[in-house]
Amino acid sequence: MKNVDITGIFCYTERMNKTPFQDLPEALKHIEILERDMSEMQAENARLRDLIRLANKARFGSSSEKAKYILDEQISLFNEAEVFADESAPEPVIVEKHTRKPKRTKEQLAKELPVQEIVLELPENERVCGICEGDLHPIGKTLVRRELNFIPAKAFVTEIYQTSYNCGDCEKESDEANIVKAAVPAPVVKRGLASPSAAAHTFYQKYVNALPLYRQAKDWANFGVTISRATLANWIIYIALTWLAPLWDQMKTQLLTADVILADETVVQVLKEPGKTPQSESRMWVYCTGSGCGPPIVLYEYQPSRAGEHPKKFLEGTKPGFYLHTDGYAGYNGVKDAVHCGCWAHLRRKFNDALPKTDKKDSKALEGLSFCQKLFKLEDGWAEFTPENRLKHRHKYSEPVLDEFFVWLESVNALQGGKLSEAVTYARNQRKPLSAFLLDGRIEISTNRVENAIRPFAVGRKNFLFADTVNGAKASAIAYSVVETARANGLNPYQYLLHLFTELPSVLTKDPAAALTEFFPWAGVIKENCRFAVDERGQLSV
């Protein structure tokens, strides 16, 4: 307690026509109450200032978390060395200098596309020499230019007839006809007009291009087809729950065998959720395999809430001691037999949010941010390393930075209620998960992999805003799972969907419990027939 002039307090209370304090303890108690109230108001004031600053930043500022965008322009461009200098930091690992990749030529862009040659020839009546009037003979052709052509889609109806066959000899001998009919593939929608190509187009437009069904219905009208949004929705729900759900189940079994699994969730609104109002929020959960843990798998799962019971139930059957990589949400703590791994990108974001509007250079938030940036910079240099080699470098270079960070963290005395206090508290509570990347080279230091996987759904949600029914939300979860897993394995989503809708109905009609491993996006035949065209640099070509 600071020394306080009690005389002033007595005089003040007398001027305010209040009864003066009778003794010193009573006055000191009153001062203590005032100081506590003032501290609470200061914390509330700091919190409100942070909210205003973040709102302005979200509206007007850069969304990038890279250091050169986070700091003031002057600091980031001219004083970067002073800001991030640290004599105790280890020497960086030498990596090959980055060089800008050359732009692709027109020939490289069109390398994987089919080519149609157009040969321009003289009419026969002009193949006469203008000098001697002799016949002109072709001696070769010269490439003049290349053009990229596009033929718009065309809608037409296919009528499928089944041919019947009769054995004449059997009929003569037994007077009974032996009729054999040609096999008919199962339809993708029973008693519906949808073909595999029409269904694949509908799924592709909605779950890859984020085109809502009402806009798709208008697009169909441009081709002369009158089809309602309700019909398109019926196609999606029936196909996803009937043909794609078994594939989703078997991909989930495969995902649960991975040593590293990442998880995240985002908001989804379902209008007709039993027991809930249309305005209430539900959740779309996303799970994906870690780098170096087998083929990439991305699975979405719809659930009505954010309760921790949902990831606990989904992850039943995983390997004991597997690595579960998530943000700091406590709902994941219910997953037993998992080594929980934290996300440095979330911590970096919290220190970024805590940066003051001015005087960033001397702020504690910038110090915390610099530790995060050091770790990410080191990881960038090891991107092409094997997991074993990456782990060795982490222990040599990242672990000292980590130890220094947590020592520094104990010295930070942040104002309660402020964004810096939130960042410091998060880091202290997440110390063990944030250090887990030192256990295995396959563990990444951020959950960016699963956040990138959930982004297509977030983009689509901006267009179609909500799901009407629970079945619609479940169908969307399955469809996004198939599409995003296909993309992660380098497949053309439309070609993959077309293959599934052509083959799966016949396979699952004959055997609903059939093993679908040959239809996994990483299966050899699938990768050969449905892959994207890749150029010599390993990038997807047009």
C-alpha positions as CSV (number, residue, x, y, z in Angstrom):
1,M,0.0,0.0,0.0
2,K,1.4,3.4,-1.0
3,N,1.7,6.2,1.6
4,V,-1.5,8.3,1.5
5,D,-2.2,11.7,3.0
6,I,-5.2,10.9,5.2
7,T,-5.7,14.6,6.0
8,G,-6.7,15.3,2.4
9,I,-9.3,12.5,2.5
10,F,-10.9,13.9,5.7
11,C,-11.0,17.4,4.2
12,Y,-12.6,16.0,1.0
13,T,-15.3,14.1,2.8
14,E,-16.2,17.2,4.9
15,R,-16.5,19.3,1.7
16,M,-18.8,16.7,0.2
17,N,-21.0,16.8,3.4
18,K,-20.2,13.3,4.2
19,T,-19.2,11.8,7.5
20,P,-15.4,11.7,7.8
21,F,-13.6,8.5,8.5
22,Q,-13.4,7.8,12.2
23,D,-10.0,6.1,12.1
24,L,-7.1,5.3,9.9
25,P,-8.0,1.6,9.2
26,E,-11.4,2.6,7.8
27,A,-9.8,5.1,5.5
28,L,-7.2,2.7,4.3
29,K,-9.9,0.1,3.6
30,H,-11.8,2.7,1.5
31,I,-8.6,3.5,-0.4
32,E,-8.0,-0.2,-1.1
33,I,-11.5,-0.5,-2.6
34,L,-11.0,2.6,-4.7
35,E,-7.6,1.2,-6.0
36,R,-9.3,-2.1,-6.9
37,D,-12.1,-0.4,-8.7
38,M,-9.6,1.8,-10.6
39,S,-7.6,-1.3,-11.6
40,E,-10.7,-3.0,-12.9
41,M,-11.6,0.1,-14.8
42,Q,-8.1,0.3,-16.3
43,A,-8.3,-3.3,-17.4
44,E,-11.8,-2.8,-18.9
45,N,-10.5,0.4,-20.6
46,A,-7.5,-1.5,-22.1
47,R,-9.8,-4.3,-23.3
48,L,-12.2,-1.8,-25.0
49,R,-9.3,0.0,-26.6
50,D,-8.0,-3.4,-27.9
51,L,-11.4,-4.2,-29.4
52,I,-11.6,-0.8,-31.1
53,R,-8.0,-1.2,-32.5
54,L,-8.7,-4.7,-33.7
55,A,-12.0,-3.7,-35.3
56,N,-10.1,-0.9,-37.2
57,K,-7.4,-3.3,-38.2
58,A,-9.8,-5.8,-39.5
59,R,-11.5,-3.2,-41.5
60,F,-8.6,-1.1,-42.8
61,G,-5.4,-3.0,-42.1
62,S,-3.5,-5.8,-43.7
63,S,-4.5,-9.4,-42.8
64,S,-1.0,-10.8,-43.3
65,E,0.8,-12.0,-40.2
66,K,4.2,-11.8,-41.8
67,A,6.6,-9.6,-39.9
68,K,7.1,-7.0,-42.7
69,Y,3.3,-6.4,-42.7
70,I,2.8,-6.5,-38.9
71,L,5.4,-3.8,-38.0
72,D,5.3,-0.2,-39.0
73,E,6.5,0.4,-42.6
74,Q,9.5,2.3,-41.3
75,I,10.4,-0.4,-38.8
76,S,9.9,-3.3,-41.1
77,L,11.8,-1.8,-44.0
78,F,14.7,0.0,-42.3
79,N,15.0,-1.2,-38.7
80,E,14.3,-4.9,-39.1
81,A,17.8,-5.9,-38.0
82,E,17.5,-3.8,-34.8
83,V,14.0,-5.1,-34.0
84,F,14.9,-8.8,-34.4
85,A,18.5,-8.7,-33.3
86,D,19.4,-11.3,-30.6
87,E,23.1,-12.0,-29.8
88,S,22.1,-15.3,-28.0
89,A,20.3,-16.7,-31.0
90,P,22.0,-19.7,-32.7
91,E,23.4,-19.3,-36.2
92,P,20.9,-20.1,-38.9
93,V,21.0,-23.2,-41.0
94,I,22.4,-22.5,-44.5
95,V,19.8,-23.2,-47.1
96,E,20.0,-22.8,-50.9
97,K,19.3,-19.3,-52.0
98,H,15.7,-18.8,-53.3
99,T,15.4,-17.9,-56.9
100,R,12.3,-16.7,-58.7
101,K,10.9,-19.3,-61.0
102,P,10.7,-18.2,-64.6
103,K,7.4,-17.6,-66.1
104,R,6.0,-20.4,-68.1
105,T,5.8,-20.0,-71.9
106,K,2.6,-20.6,-73.9
107,E,4.0,-23.9,-75.0
108,Q,4.5,-25.0,-71.4
109,L,1.0,-23.8,-70.4
110,A,-0.6,-26.0,-73.1
111,K,1.8,-28.9,-72.8
112,E,-0.6,-31.4,-71.3
113,L,-3.7,-30.3,-73.4
114,P,-4.8,-32.3,-76.4
115,V,-3.7,-30.7,-79.6
116,Q,-5.8,-30.3,-82.8
117,E,-3.8,-29.3,-85.8
118,I,-5.3,-27.0,-88.4
119,V,-3.3,-27.1,-91.6
120,L,-3.9,-24.3,-94.0
121,E,-3.5,-25.3,-97.7
122,L,-3.9,-23.6,-101.0
123,P,-7.0,-24.5,-103.0
124,E,-6.3,-26.8,-105.9
125,N,-7.0,-24.2,-108.5
126,E,-4.3,-21.9,-106.9
127,R,-1.6,-24.6,-106.9
128,V,0.0,-23.2,-110.0
129,C,3.4,-21.5,-110.3
130,G,3.0,-17.8,-111.1
131,I,6.3,-17.9,-113.1
132,C,6.2,-21.0,-115.3
133,E,2.6,-22.2,-114.6
134,G,3.9,-25.5,-113.3
135,D,2.2,-27.5,-110.5
136,L,3.0,-26.5,-106.9
137,H,3.9,-29.4,-104.6
138,P,3.9,-29.3,-100.7
139,I,7.3,-29.2,-99.2
140,G,6.5,-28.8,-95.5
141,K,4.4,-26.8,-93.0
142,T,5.4,-24.1,-90.5
143,L,3.8,-23.4,-87.1
144,V,2.4,-19.9,-87.2
145,R,0.8,-19.6,-83.7
146,R,-1.0,-21.5,-80.9
147,E,-4.5,-20.7,-79.6
148,L,-6.3,-22.0,-76.6
149,N,-9.8,-23.0,-77.5
150,F,-12.8,-23.6,-75.3
151,I,-16.1,-25.3,-76.2
152,P,-19.0,-24.5,-73.8
153,A,-20.9,-27.3,-72.1
154,K,-23.8,-28.8,-74.0
155,A,-26.8,-30.5,-72.4
156,F,-28.5,-33.5,-74.1
157,V,-30.5,-36.5,-73.1
158,T,-29.3,-40.1,-73.4
159,E,-31.8,-42.8,-73.9
160,I,-30.6,-46.2,-72.6
161,Y,-32.0,-49.3,-74.2
162,Q,-31.5,-52.8,-73.0
163,T,-31.0,-55.5,-75.7
164,S,-32.6,-58.9,-75.2
165,Y,-31.2,-62.1,-76.7
166,N,-32.9,-65.4,-77.3
167,C,-31.4,-68.8,-78.0
168,G,-33.2,-70.3,-81.1
169,D,-31.9,-73.8,-80.6
170,C,-33.1,-74.0,-77.0
171,E,-36.5,-72.8,-78.1
172,K,-36.8,-75.4,-80.8
173,E,-35.8,-78.3,-78.5
174,S,-37.8,-77.3,-75.4
175,D,-40.4,-74.9,-76.7
176,E,-39.1,-72.5,-74.0
177,A,-37.2,-69.3,-74.8
178,N,-33.9,-68.7,-73.1
179,I,-33.8,-64.9,-72.9
180,V,-30.6,-63.1,-71.9
181,K,-30.5,-59.4,-71.4
182,A,-27.5,-57.0,-71.5
183,A,-26.3,-55.8,-68.2
184,V,-27.6,-52.4,-67.2
185,P,-25.4,-50.1,-64.9
186,A,-27.2,-48.9,-61.8
187,P,-28.4,-45.3,-62.0
188,V,-26.8,-42.7,-59.9
189,V,-30.3,-41.5,-58.9
190,K,-33.2,-44.0,-58.9
191,R,-36.1,-42.9,-61.1
192,G,-34.3,-39.6,-61.7
193,L,-33.0,-37.8,-64.8
194,A,-29.5,-37.3,-63.4
195,S,-26.6,-38.9,-65.3
196,P,-23.1,-39.4,-63.7
197,S,-21.9,-36.4,-65.7
198,A,-24.8,-34.1,-64.7
199,A,-24.4,-35.2,-61.0
200,A,-20.6,-34.6,-61.1
201,H,-21.2,-31.2,-62.7
202,T,-23.6,-30.2,-59.9
203,F,-21.2,-31.4,-57.1
204,Y,-18.3,-29.7,-58.8
205,Q,-20.0,-26.4,-59.2
206,K,-21.2,-26.4,-55.5
207,Y,-18.3,-27.8,-53.7
208,V,-15.3,-26.7,-55.8
209,N,-16.6,-23.5,-57.3
210,A,-18.9,-22.6,-54.4
211,L,-21.8,-21.9,-56.8
212,P,-25.1,-22.0,-54.9
213,L,-27.9,-24.2,-56.3
214,Y,-30.2,-21.4,-57.2
215,R,-27.5,-20.0,-59.5
216,Q,-26.8,-23.5,-60.9
217,A,-30.5,-23.7,-61.8
218,K,-30.2,-20.5,-63.7
219,D,-27.2,-21.8,-65.5
220,W,-29.0,-25.0,-66.5
221,A,-31.8,-22.8,-67.9
222,N,-29.1,-21.2,-70.2
223,F,-28.7,-24.7,-71.8
224,G,-32.4,-25.1,-72.3
225,V,-33.0,-27.3,-69.2
226,T,-35.6,-26.3,-66.7
227,I,-34.6,-27.8,-63.4
228,S,-35.4,-26.6,-59.9
229,R,-33.1,-25.9,-57.0
230,A,-35.0,-28.5,-55.0
231,T,-34.3,-31.2,-57.6
232,L,-30.6,-30.4,-57.5
233,A,-30.6,-30.5,-53.7
234,N,-32.3,-33.9,-53.9
235,W,-29.6,-35.2,-56.2
236,I,-26.9,-34.0,-53.8
237,I,-28.4,-35.5,-50.7
238,Y,-29.3,-38.8,-52.2
239,I,-26.0,-39.3,-54.0
240,A,-23.8,-38.2,-51.0
241,L,-25.7,-40.3,-48.4
242,T,-26.1,-43.4,-50.7
243,W,-22.9,-43.7,-52.7
244,L,-20.3,-41.4,-51.1
245,A,-21.0,-42.1,-47.5
246,P,-19.6,-45.7,-47.6
247,L,-16.4,-44.3,-49.2
248,W,-16.2,-41.6,-46.4
249,D,-16.5,-44.4,-43.8
250,Q,-13.6,-46.4,-45.2
251,M,-11.5,-43.3,-45.7
252,K,-12.1,-42.5,-42.0
253,T,-10.8,-45.9,-41.0
254,Q,-7.7,-45.1,-43.0
255,L,-7.3,-41.7,-41.4
256,L,-7.5,-43.2,-37.9
257,T,-4.3,-45.2,-38.5
258,A,-2.3,-42.0,-39.0
259,D,0.4,-41.1,-36.4
260,V,-0.4,-37.4,-36.7
261,I,-4.0,-36.0,-37.0
262,L,-5.0,-32.4,-37.2
263,A,-8.4,-31.1,-36.2
264,D,-10.4,-27.9,-36.4
265,E,-14.0,-26.7,-36.6
266,T,-16.0,-23.8,-37.9
267,V,-19.5,-22.5,-37.7
268,V,-22.4,-23.7,-39.9
269,Q,-26.0,-22.7,-39.6
270,V,-28.8,-25.3,-40.1
271,L,-32.3,-23.9,-40.3
272,K,-34.2,-27.1,-39.5
273,E,-32.1,-28.6,-36.7
274,P,-34.4,-30.5,-34.3
275,G,-34.6,-28.8,-30.9
276,K,-32.8,-25.7,-32.1
277,T,-33.8,-22.3,-33.4
278,P,-32.9,-21.4,-37.0
279,Q,-30.6,-18.7,-35.7
280,S,-28.5,-21.1,-33.6
281,E,-25.0,-22.2,-34.6
282,S,-23.9,-25.7,-35.4
283,R,-20.4,-26.9,-36.2
284,M,-18.5,-28.4,-39.2
285,W,-15.5,-30.4,-37.9
286,V,-12.5,-31.1,-40.1
287,Y,-9.8,-33.8,-39.6
288,C,-6.8,-34.4,-41.8
289,T,-3.7,-36.5,-41.7
290,G,-0.3,-34.9,-40.9
291,S,2.6,-34.5,-43.3
292,G,4.5,-37.8,-43.9
293,C,1.7,-39.9,-42.4
294,G,0.5,-41.7,-45.5
295,P,-1.8,-40.4,-48.3
296,P,-3.4,-37.0,-47.6
297,I,-7.0,-37.4,-46.2
298,V,-9.3,-34.6,-45.4
299,L,-12.6,-35.5,-43.7
300,Y,-15.5,-33.1,-42.7
301,E,-18.1,-34.1,-40.1
302,Y,-21.3,-32.2,-39.3
303,Q,-22.3,-32.0,-35.6
304,P,-24.9,-29.8,-33.9
305,S,-22.6,-28.3,-31.3
306,R,-19.0,-27.6,-30.4
307,A,-19.0,-30.1,-27.5
308,G,-15.8,-32.0,-26.8
309,E,-17.7,-35.3,-27.1
310,H,-17.7,-35.0,-30.9
311,P,-13.9,-35.2,-31.5
312,K,-13.7,-37.8,-28.8
313,K,-16.2,-40.0,-30.5
314,F,-14.8,-39.4,-34.0
315,L,-11.2,-40.3,-33.0
316,E,-12.2,-43.6,-31.3
317,G,-10.0,-46.3,-32.7
318,T,-6.8,-44.2,-33.2
319,K,-3.4,-45.5,-32.3
320,P,-2.5,-45.1,-28.6
321,G,-0.1,-42.2,-28.3
322,F,-0.9,-40.6,-31.6
323,Y,-0.3,-36.9,-32.0
324,L,-3.4,-34.7,-32.1
325,H,-2.6,-31.3,-33.5
326,T,-5.2,-28.6,-32.7
327,D,-5.6,-25.0,-31.5
328,G,-6.0,-24.3,-27.8
329,Y,-9.7,-25.3,-27.5
330,A,-10.2,-27.3,-24.3
331,G,-12.8,-29.5,-26.0
332,Y,-10.0,-31.6,-27.5
333,N,-8.7,-32.5,-24.0
334,G,-11.3,-35.3,-23.8
335,V,-9.5,-37.3,-26.5
336,K,-7.6,-39.8,-24.4
337,D,-4.3,-41.6,-25.4
338,A,-3.3,-38.6,-27.5
339,V,-0.3,-36.4,-27.3
340,H,-1.7,-32.9,-27.7
341,C,0.2,-30.6,-30.0
342,G,-0.2,-26.8,-29.9
343,C,-0.2,-24.2,-32.7
344,W,2.3,-21.4,-32.9
345,A,0.3,-19.6,-35.6
346,H,-2.5,-19.1,-33.0
347,L,0.0,-17.7,-30.5
348,R,1.6,-15.5,-33.1
349,R,-1.8,-14.1,-34.0
350,K,-2.5,-13.3,-30.3
351,F,0.8,-11.4,-30.0
352,N,0.0,-9.6,-33.3
353,D,-3.4,-8.6,-31.9
354,A,-1.7,-7.3,-28.8
355,L,0.6,-4.9,-30.7
356,P,-0.1,-1.3,-29.7
357,K,-1.1,1.2,-32.4
358,T,2.1,3.2,-31.8
359,D,5.4,2.5,-30.2
360,K,5.5,-1.1,-31.4
361,K,9.3,-1.2,-31.2
362,D,9.4,-1.2,-27.4
363,S,6.3,-3.3,-26.7
364,K,6.3,-6.7,-25.0
365,A,3.9,-7.9,-27.7
366,L,6.6,-7.3,-30.3
367,E,9.1,-9.3,-28.2
368,G,6.8,-12.2,-28.0
369,L,6.0,-11.9,-31.7
370,S,9.8,-12.0,-32.6
371,F,10.2,-15.4,-30.8
372,C,7.4,-16.8,-32.9
373,Q,8.9,-15.4,-36.1
374,K,12.3,-16.9,-35.3
375,L,10.7,-20.4,-35.0
376,F,8.8,-20.0,-38.3
377,K,11.8,-18.7,-40.1
378,L,13.8,-21.8,-39.0
379,E,11.0,-24.1,-40.1
380,D,11.0,-22.5,-43.5
381,G,14.6,-23.5,-44.0
382,W,13.8,-27.1,-43.2
383,A,10.7,-27.6,-45.3
384,E,12.4,-30.1,-47.6
385,F,14.2,-32.0,-44.9
386,T,13.2,-35.6,-43.9
387,P,11.3,-35.8,-40.6
388,E,14.4,-37.3,-38.9
389,N,16.7,-34.6,-40.1
390,R,14.2,-31.9,-39.3
391,L,13.9,-33.2,-35.7
392,K,17.7,-33.0,-35.2
393,H,17.8,-29.4,-36.4
394,R,14.8,-28.5,-34.1
395,H,16.7,-29.8,-31.0
396,K,19.8,-27.9,-32.1
397,Y,18.3,-24.6,-33.1
398,S,14.6,-24.3,-32.1
399,E,14.8,-25.7,-28.6
400,P,17.1,-22.9,-27.3
401,V,14.7,-20.3,-28.7
402,L,11.8,-22.2,-27.0
403,D,13.6,-22.2,-23.7
404,E,14.5,-18.5,-23.9
405,F,10.8,-17.7,-24.8
406,F,9.3,-19.4,-21.8
407,V,11.9,-17.7,-19.5
408,W,11.0,-14.4,-21.0
409,L,7.4,-15.2,-20.6
410,E,7.7,-15.4,-16.8
411,S,9.0,-11.8,-16.7
412,V,6.1,-10.3,-18.5
413,N,3.6,-8.5,-16.3
414,A,0.7,-7.7,-18.5
415,L,-2.4,-5.7,-17.5
416,Q,-5.3,-8.1,-16.8
417,G,-8.0,-8.0,-19.4
418,G,-5.7,-6.7,-22.2
419,K,-4.7,-8.6,-25.4
420,L,-1.2,-9.0,-24.2
421,S,-2.4,-10.7,-21.0
422,E,-4.5,-13.0,-23.2
423,A,-1.5,-13.9,-25.3
424,V,0.8,-14.5,-22.3
425,T,-1.8,-16.6,-20.5
426,Y,-2.4,-18.7,-23.6
427,A,1.3,-19.3,-24.0
428,R,1.8,-20.3,-20.4
429,N,-1.2,-22.7,-20.4
430,Q,-0.2,-24.2,-23.7
431,R,3.5,-24.7,-22.8
432,K,3.5,-28.5,-23.1
433,P,1.4,-28.6,-26.4
434,L,3.5,-25.8,-27.9
435,S,6.7,-27.8,-27.2
436,A,5.4,-31.0,-28.7
437,F,6.9,-30.4,-32.1
438,L,10.2,-31.3,-30.5
439,L,8.9,-34.9,-30.2
440,D,8.6,-35.9,-33.9
441,G,9.7,-34.3,-37.1
442,R,6.3,-34.9,-38.7
443,I,4.6,-32.6,-36.3
444,E,4.3,-29.1,-37.8
445,I,4.5,-26.0,-35.6
446,S,1.1,-24.7,-36.8
447,T,-2.3,-26.1,-37.7
448,N,-2.2,-24.2,-41.0
449,R,-2.6,-27.5,-42.8
450,V,-6.1,-28.2,-41.4
451,E,-7.0,-24.5,-41.6
452,N,-6.3,-24.5,-45.3
453,A,-8.4,-27.6,-45.5
454,I,-11.4,-25.9,-43.9
455,R,-11.1,-22.7,-46.0
456,P,-13.0,-24.1,-49.0
457,F,-16.0,-24.7,-46.8
458,A,-15.7,-21.2,-45.3
459,V,-15.6,-19.7,-48.8
460,G,-18.6,-21.7,-49.9
461,R,-20.5,-20.7,-46.7
462,K,-20.2,-17.1,-47.8
463,N,-22.2,-17.9,-50.9
464,F,-24.9,-20.4,-49.7
465,L,-24.9,-19.0,-46.1
466,F,-26.6,-22.0,-44.5
467,A,-27.9,-25.6,-44.8
468,D,-31.6,-26.1,-44.8
469,T,-31.7,-29.6,-43.1
470,V,-29.5,-31.8,-41.1
471,N,-29.3,-34.3,-44.1
472,G,-28.2,-31.4,-46.3
473,A,-25.4,-30.5,-43.8
474,K,-24.3,-34.1,-43.6
475,A,-24.3,-34.5,-47.4
476,S,-22.2,-31.3,-47.7
477,A,-19.7,-32.7,-45.2
478,I,-19.3,-35.9,-47.2
479,A,-19.1,-34.1,-50.5
480,Y,-16.4,-31.7,-49.2
481,S,-14.5,-34.6,-47.8
482,V,-14.4,-36.4,-51.2
483,V,-13.5,-33.3,-53.1
484,E,-10.8,-31.9,-50.8
485,T,-9.2,-35.3,-50.4
486,A,-9.1,-35.6,-54.2
487,R,-7.5,-32.2,-54.5
488,A,-5.0,-33.0,-51.7
489,N,-3.9,-36.1,-53.8
490,G,-3.5,-34.1,-57.0
491,L,-6.7,-35.3,-58.7
492,N,-9.1,-33.4,-61.0
493,P,-12.2,-33.2,-58.7
494,Y,-14.7,-33.3,-61.6
495,Q,-13.0,-36.4,-63.3
496,Y,-12.9,-38.1,-59.9
497,L,-16.5,-37.4,-59.1
498,L,-17.5,-38.6,-62.6
499,H,-15.6,-41.9,-62.1
500,L,-17.3,-42.4,-58.7
501,F,-20.8,-41.7,-59.9
502,T,-20.3,-44.0,-62.9
503,E,-18.9,-47.0,-61.0
504,L,-20.0,-46.9,-57.4
505,P,-23.7,-47.4,-57.9
506,S,-23.2,-50.7,-59.7
507,V,-20.5,-51.8,-57.2
508,L,-22.5,-50.9,-54.0
509,T,-25.8,-52.2,-55.5
510,K,-24.3,-55.7,-55.8
511,D,-22.4,-55.5,-52.5
512,P,-23.2,-52.7,-50.0
513,A,-20.3,-53.8,-47.8
514,A,-17.7,-53.9,-50.7
515,A,-14.2,-52.8,-50.0
516,L,-13.7,-49.5,-51.8
517,T,-9.9,-49.2,-51.6
518,E,-9.7,-49.1,-55.3
519,F,-11.8,-46.0,-55.3
520,F,-9.6,-44.1,-52.8
521,P,-8.1,-40.9,-54.3
522,W,-4.6,-42.3,-53.9
523,A,-5.3,-45.6,-55.6
524,G,-3.1,-46.3,-58.6
525,V,-5.8,-46.5,-61.3
526,I,-7.6,-43.4,-59.9
527,K,-4.4,-41.3,-59.9
528,E,-3.6,-42.4,-63.5
529,N,-7.1,-41.6,-64.9
530,C,-8.2,-38.6,-62.8
531,R,-5.0,-36.7,-62.0
532,F,-4.3,-33.1,-62.8
533,A,-1.8,-32.3,-65.5
534,V,1.5,-31.3,-63.9
535,D,4.3,-29.5,-65.6
536,E,8.0,-30.0,-65.3
537,R,8.2,-27.8,-62.2
538,G,5.6,-29.9,-60.3
539,Q,2.9,-27.2,-60.6
540,L,-0.6,-27.8,-61.9
541,S,-1.0,-26.6,-65.4
542,V,-4.1,-25.3,-67.0
